[in-house]
Amino acid sequence: MKKKKQLRMFAVAMLLTSLSAFISGCWDSHDLNKSAITAGIGFDIDPKTGEHLITYQTIIPSKVKSSSAGSSDEQTGGGIAPAVNLDHLKGTTWLEALGNYGTQENRSVFFSHNQLDIMGKEVAKQGVYPVIEHAARITQSRPNNLLLIAQDKASDIMAARDGMDVIPAIGIANEVKQSAEFSKFPAVTRLEFANRLMSKTTAPILPIIGIFEETAPEGKTFNKVRIKGTAVFKWDKMVGELNEQESRGLLWVTNKIKKGFVVIDAPDGSGKASLTITQAKSKIIPQLTDGKITINVVIEEQGDLIEYKGSKDMDVILLKQFEERQDEAIQNEVMAALNKSLALNADVFGFGEAVHRKYKKEWQDISSRWDEIYLDIEVAIQVKTHINETGDISKAIIPQ
């Protein structure tokens, strides 16, 4: 209970910190010749010794321009040479590891351009609160930094070079944002994570990033950094993860779908059909009746048909069948996420907060029993889809 109170107090502090970041002026100045400009930070814990390791990816300004011009890096199979340096600091605490930078390097760390914080698997297992609390206390730290969980070690992600960006941390940040833009996995800032920590019921989430070996057409292998899932937390400890289908089911419910694709089985059995998402919105509507909670999830989606290899002409009946198949595909993604959240007993959707907003008087009794109540709530999913465009082709190119 004490730890839960600490987490909520920290989340409030994060909100205040975010406000100060926007209203404060330029009260300090830094000499770039004496500063190590941080692009990304990795946090790891040695499970055997308990030693804390911080990996800084710092920008080398003199190399940014030359790297952008296209100098190659043999480690990436001819990709762009990164304009960064890696610094590894160790200590018994995060603060001690940070303090060791001053004794090992001739520059001070400058955090204002930091893009993301990545926490290793062991950190997620033991609890991420100390890391986030430490990062939030750094004066230059920004509350909109992206947070991620490494599939294994954060230091490995910091060291990965896939040849796409001269500053790898910026490339990773862009990949996270693109993943969210195309509705695959969530992008979560430190402030958003703190808001979930502050909630009495909503489970925090973070994207999971890993390194995967890929093979080029000529047969040469190389490593690529990829988002692979969504980490689910109970308070500050990771308890499980959502795969890609479950992650998008979460995005459907939480109104985070922006654009992307829905692939369905063609109604005439001719194979697959692809539809692009042009607009989507969702609502969570709780209902409390005789002490029983029902959650109604209403999802409305609009899209265009972009691929269909069938032999039937496009008509009203076939279009309706496409919409029905799309309804079913979206419902399956939502149900996959719901089933996983129930297995973890983690309210990743914010159902509890929705109940709180609507039933403030009853919430005082409900909130203390939410973990128990959540497993028994009834969830009804209503999906309404509409296909706006089918392209310029209405007749089957290859008729029956």
C-alpha positions, 0 to 999 in steps of 0.5 A: 500500500505504501508503494502504491501511494509513492507511485501516485505521488510520483505521478502527480509530481510528473504532472507538475514537472510537465507544466514547469517544462512548458512555462519555464524560460532559458534559465541556464546555458551550456557550452556544447564543447563541454557537453555530451548531448544525449539522444537515448538512454538505456537502463539495465540491472545485472541479475547476478550482482544487482549492479546498475548500468546506464548506457548513453548514446551521445551525439558527435556534432562534428560527425552528423554532417559527414554521416548524413552525406553518406559515409558507410559503416561496415557493421551495417553492410554498407549503411550510414555510419552513426554519428554517436558515441556509446558510454557505459556507466555502472553503479550500485544505484542509478544516481551513482552510475550517473555520477560516475560519468563526471569521473570517467568522461571530460564532458557533462551530460546534456539531456534536453535533446534526449529522445527516449529511455529504454529499460531492460528486461531485468529492470521491468521485472524488478520494477521500473519506478526507480528508473522513471523517478530518477529520470524525472529528477534530471532538470533537463529531462522532458516528460514527453520522452518516449519509454520502451522495454527492451526484449533483453538488454537495453544496452544492446538496443543502444548499440544496434546499428541498422544503417537507417539513421545517423543517430540511431536513437532518433531512428528508434523514436521515429519507428515507435511513432510510425508504429503508432501512426499505422496502428500497430503498437502504442507510443507511450511518453513518460508523462502518459506512463505516469498518468497510468501509474497514478490511476488506481485501476488502469494498468500501465503499458509500454512498447517492447523493442528487440533486435532481429536478424534479417537477410538481404536479397544478396544473402547477407544478414544484418540486425534490425531494431523492431517493435515486437509487442506491448508490455503490460504492468501491474503497478510498476512491474511487467507481468506479461505482454500483448502480441501485434493482434492483441496490441491493435485490439487495445488501440481499437478500444482506447481510441488510438487507431489512426490509420492502417490496414484490415485484411479479411477473407474475401466473401466469395472464397477467392482469397484475401481482400485488403481494406485501408483504415481512413477514420476510426473512433471508439467509446467506452460506455459503462453500465452499473445495474444491481451491482453488476458492471457491463462495459459497452465498447462502440467502435465506428470505422470507415475505410476503402477497399484497396485489394480484391482478386475475386471474380464477382462484380462489386454490388451492394450485396458484396459490399455489405459482405465485405463490411460484415467480414471487417466487423468480425476481424475488428471484433476478433482483435478486440477479443484477443486483447480482452482475453489476454488482459483478463488472463493477466488481470490487468485493466489495460483499457481504462474500464475502471476510469470510465466507471469512475467518471460515470459513477463517482458516488459508487466508485469509492466502494468499487475501486478497492475491489477492482482487481476482483470485479474486473474478472467478472465484468461483462464486455459487449463489443459493437462494431460499425464499419463502412466502406467508402471507396472501392476504386474505379473498378466495379466489374470483375477483371476475371469473371466467373 
